[in-house]
């Protein structure tokens, strides 16, 4: 089983290693973060923690049974009881239900600990795995959009009554 942990300073080294290890894998489906992301990682990590402390974002890492970082699930742009969901799971853990379980846990925490009432998410139409994760977690398709120049879908999930 996987465990979801709120991002903290001590995750920096493992998170950087995770992003480096999976850079090519992620770039197959989402835009690459670019060399600057890796070169300035320490400052970026500190900035994320500051955003989290300010309550405008909630960042999480996903770890496996052995404590290895295998993914991340984030809630960004927290405002008015809502936030936008983003997630990524490393290549070794893909296709094993990790993203579905981690998103379910973050949705639970979002409604209880963070007091959110809804979450939105976007993905491209051709990302069947991401769409499946959202649909398994009770996200409903709301509208067609464009994501990085590609056809996409905006989803929404209410956290009221869950």
C-alpha angles and dihedrals in degrees: 000000000000128000126213117213130186110249115262137171092264091064094066100097095043092045093051091048090049093051092047093047092050101035096109092041093053092045089064091071108016133036113278115255091230131230092283091066091060096039092052097035098124093054091044092051091051090049091052091052090050091051089049092050088051090054097238093113139021115208125192139182125211117221130187129228090279094051096254117145107244104162150350136231121194138187111203137178094029107194137142094003094307138095139178118251124221128173144169133183124199122251095254092056098040119119094021101099093261096126093045092051095043094049090049090053094047090049089053092049091044091059097042112029098024098037095227120158100195143013129205127201136180132204139162119265091239093056097089093169093056092045090051092051091053095045092048087055096054097259112151124212108248107175146346114256141164118257116191090336094310131105110268146166132234113217132193134196125192115219094195113114094011 
